[in-house]
Structure formats: structure tokens, C-alpha cells
Amino acid sequence: MLHNKLELISHNSEKAFSGYTIFSPMGRPLVLLINMKGEVVHEWEMPTMCGNYAYLLPNGNLLAAQKTKEGPIDLPGKGGQLIEMDWDGNILWEYTDHGQNHDFRRLDNGNTAYPAWEIMPDEAAARVLGGRPGTEHKNGIYGDVVREIDSEGNLVWEWKACRDIEIEKYPLCEIEHRHEYGHMNSLQPLENGDYLISCRNNHLIAIIDRQTKDFSWSMCDMALGHQHDATMLENGNILVFVNGAHSIYNGPKFGSRIHEIDPKTKKVVWEYKGSPPYTFHSPFISGMERLPNGNTLICEGQWGRLFEVTMNGEIVWDYVSPYFNGKDVPYAEGNFVFRCYRYAAESPQIAGRLPTDAG
């Protein structure tokens, strides 16, 4: 919902998980770390516009995406170049793939995985069901690809939606355009080498089997509402931001949801929603993180709102980004935030770099 107050709204220090929160205001070449008081304690200036978000690696370096001018610049979520920066903003590593979009993850073995776009072959595009007829992109239909590269930039593994799954089984939302098949907005590497993905335009979350490249598990359901940020929890459940667009929750009257889903039953075992529901609503971008104390950090992306709730739904930390962009920044007018993360002061990402008291 639209917030009249900016920066820190509230903070219950007894119930909130203390630490530093990282976020990147969309439409700005900037990454920020704030303490629990909402004060900026560190920042990175990016060479060019950020490609959605950034996060800290265990060694304290920043992994981020930047937008490039090449590739499909008219599709939302574009990045194009991945960079690793040290604490002082020095670039240590970079890799360019103009099709890279939305997400990127550094693996334990040093490799990096990310989703990308490429035009689907005609025979595969003809198998895409759903979407509004005649709304294909001028170049055809872009399909999702997952690429894994080593530290030298060599491709070591690749998955393609147009080749590796039964396309007809996962149709596009009927009222969505046909620019893309999938629109993968999150990619999480799992411990066994598989990947958990979220494809917005299909209302689809799924696990890609690394060996077979087929889905070992999937959930394709309008109840997901063009979801974002599917995340496997330590208990085996999947946490997901249910945006509420084009779904059974459609419209601000019903708001967005955070759902924890048991993949065995595909049932919701925990939910957060606004009270009343319309007070929590972001129909696009957005995400969440389950914190070590059991609370959930939520990014209500459309409104630039970052807030923390207990398992009982109590809001114990609430912050609204004061970083706005003008109308000259495509797709980023407002104070949008794609995703955020929280790091404890004693975590490997922060330890020794900032005060142990995060406010």
C-alpha cells in the first residue's frame, strides 16, 4: 500500500532479528546496507544501473548484476552483466551475458548460475499454449535458459525450457502476453545440485533435476498469482511470494501473500497476509527471507517496503525506502525494491566490517 512515512516506521528490538539489511533501489546504480534504525552504514556505487538486486557473499564481497544496453532491453528484469566487488567497491570479477535476467547465485564450488533469455526455435514456440494470441514479441517468443559458468566464464551446465521439459504441460497464464515462455524470476541452487525455479508467467514453481534436466517436482497453479522468489527452507518446505496478479487473489482487495508450501502435499502450512488483506499488496517483483529466529523478512517491492514479521504475523520491524526515481527511468518510477536480505553482525558477510550492535 502507499506509505506516507519513509525510512524507519517501527522496530521491536526484543522480537526482531538484529542485523544489517541490504537492498538496491531499482533504477539507481546503488546498493545500500542499513542498520535496524534504517541508517545507511555502507554503500556501493555501481558503474551502471543495477540489474534488480545484489547480495553479499560469505567472504564479504558483493555479487550484483548490471543492466547492459544490448540484448532484449524491452523485457522487464534484464541485467546483462554480473560483477563481484570487494567491500571498497573494487571490481574483482565480471562476466557478460546480455540475456541474463532477474537472478544470479554463486555456488559453493565457485561457479555462478543465472537465468537467461534466448529466442525459442519455431517448432518449440509453436508448442507454447496460453497467453493472448498475437502478442508475441517482435523477435518471436523468448524462452528461459539456466546457465552455470565457472570462474573463468566457461559454460559448464545448461538447461533450456524449449528443449528439456514438456512445454504443453505448463501453459502461459491465459491473460498474459506471449513475449516470453516462463519469465523465470528466481533461481535457487539446492544442496544436491538441482535448481528450484519460479516462472511468473506460468504460475509455476519447479525443481530442475540436474541429471535428467526434467522437473522432479512442479506446481503450476493460478493460486500462486504470478509469484516471485521461490525458496527452499531447511525444513524442506518452499517459501514463496504470492503476488496475487491474475489469480484467485486478483486485485488489491485481496492483497498479496507469503506462503510456506509443503511440497509433498502442495498445501499451504503457513501464511502471511495484510490485515485487512489489501494493506499488503505488490503485484510484481518482491520477495522474502526466513530469518534464523523464525521470523520472515519481506520485501513488498512495489512500495519499497521492507518489513519483518513473526510466525504469528506481528510486524516487528518496518522500513520504507526513501529512494525514488523520476519518470525518465523506465519500469522504475517510484521507490521499487526487487529483493532484500538481512545479515547478522557476526555473520561471515559482515563480521569485523561493521559494529556488532546493528541498532
Secondary structure, 3 states (H helix, E strand, C coil): CCCCCCEEEEECCCCCCCCEEEEEECCCCEEEEECCCCCEEEEEECCCCEEEEEEECCCCCEEEEEECCCCCCCCCCECEEEEEECCCCCEEEEEECCCEECCCEECCCCCEEEEEEEECCHHHHCCCCECCCCCEECCECEEEEEEEECCCCCEEEEEEHHHHCCHHHCCECCCCCECEECCEEEEEECCCCCEEEEEHHHCEEEEECCCCCCEEEEEECHHHCCCEEEEECCCCCEEEEECCCCCCCCCCCCCCEEEEEECCCCEEEEEEECCCHHHCCCCCCCEEEECCCCCEEEEEHHHCEEEEECCCCCEEEEEECCCCECCCCCCCCECCEEEEEEECCCCCCCCCCCCCCCC
